[in-house]
């Protein structure tokens, strides 16, 4: 099953099992992070100094958008920004968990718009640490 289909299945039927399927599907998936030249209090990702684009929801909470494909990047104002591919679990790190400005990630914000708050990111991060032992 494709990642978009798994996400949509969860959004239609929000059960723990379907949410687990989403996280399992995302764990080793490639996601696209849109880079911005703007600076802020968000720590940069990795050695290449990527500063991610941040978007706000209707409650003025800040999320880092992640896209499952280039086709998901439909907003004209971000189409021309740089992009970096990452493995999802590698983005679930301390710089997100400890940041007070960011609430979490939002997957495909222009279509599915699945929000993954910090507690979910922390679970993925801790799971990744266990795998690395």
C-alpha positions in Angstrom: 0.0 0.0 0.0 1.3 3.5 -0.9 2.0 6.0 1.9 -0.7 8.4 0.7 -3.2 5.6 0.8 -2.1 4.6 4.4 -2.4 8.2 5.6 -5.9 8.6 4.0 -7.0 5.3 5.5 -6.0 6.7 8.9 -7.7 10.0 8.4 -11.0 8.2 7.4 -10.8 5.8 10.3 -8.6 7.1 13.2 -7.8 3.9 15.1 -4.6 3.1 16.9 -3.9 0.3 14.4 -4.2 2.7 11.5 -2.0 5.2 13.2 0.6 2.5 13.9 0.4 1.7 10.1 1.1 5.3 9.3 4.2 5.5 11.6 5.5 2.2 10.4 5.1 3.3 6.7 6.8 6.6 7.4 9.6 5.3 9.5 12.0 4.4 6.6 10.3 6.5 3.9 11.9 9.3 2.0 10.4 12.7 2.8 11.1 16.1 1.3 12.0 19.0 3.6 11.7 22.4 2.0 14.7 24.6 2.9 14.4 28.3 3.5 17.1 31.0 3.8 15.2 32.5 6.8 16.8 32.1 10.1 15.1 31.7 13.5 15.4 29.9 16.7 15.1 26.5 15.1 18.3 24.5 15.1 19.6 23.6 11.7 19.4 20.0 10.6 22.5 18.0 10.0 25.9 19.0 8.9 24.7 20.8 5.8 23.0 23.5 7.9 19.5 23.1 6.4 16.9 25.5 7.9 13.4 24.1 7.3 10.4 26.0 6.1 7.9 26.5 9.0 4.2 27.0 8.5 1.4 27.9 10.9 -2.0 26.3 11.3 -5.2 28.1 12.1 -4.4 28.1 15.8 -1.0 29.8 15.1 1.0 26.7 16.0 4.1 26.1 14.0 4.8 22.9 12.0 7.6 21.8 9.7 5.9 20.6 6.5 7.2 17.3 5.1 6.2 16.0 1.7 6.0 12.4 0.4 6.7 13.5 -3.2 7.5 16.6 -5.2 3.9 16.4 -6.6 2.7 17.3 -3.1 4.5 20.7 -3.2 1.7 22.7 -4.8 1.9 26.2 -3.2 3.4 28.6 -5.7 5.3 30.5 -3.0 7.4 27.5 -2.0 7.7 25.6 -5.4 11.0 27.3 -6.1 12.6 26.8 -2.7 15.4 24.3 -2.3 14.6 20.8 -1.1 16.4 18.1 0.7 15.5 14.4 0.9 15.6 12.7 4.3 14.5 9.5 5.8 11.6 10.3 8.1 13.1 8.7 11.2 16.3 10.7 10.8 14.3 14.0 11.1 12.8 12.8 14.4 15.6 14.2 16.6 16.3 16.3 19.7 16.4 19.5 17.7 12.6 19.1 17.1 11.7 17.6 20.4 13.4 20.4 22.4 12.4 23.3 20.3 9.7 25.5 21.8 8.8 27.2 18.5 7.8 24.0 16.7 4.8 21.9 17.5 5.8 19.0 15.2 5.6 17.9 11.6 2.7 18.1 9.1 2.8 15.5 6.3 1.6 16.7 2.9 0.0 19.9 4.3 -1.7 20.8 1.0 -3.5 17.5 0.7 -3.7 15.1 3.7 -2.4 17.6 6.3 -1.6 14.9 8.8 -0.1 16.5 12.0 2.5 14.6 14.0 3.0 16.4 17.3 6.1 16.3 19.4 5.0 13.2 21.5 4.8 11.2 18.3 8.2 12.5 17.1 9.7 11.6 20.5 8.3 8.0 20.3 10.0 7.6 16.8 13.2 9.1 18.1 13.3 6.7 21.1 12.5 3.8 18.9 15.3 4.8 16.6 17.7 5.0 19.6 16.7 1.5 20.6 17.4 0.2 17.0 20.8 1.8 17.0 22.0 0.0 20.2 
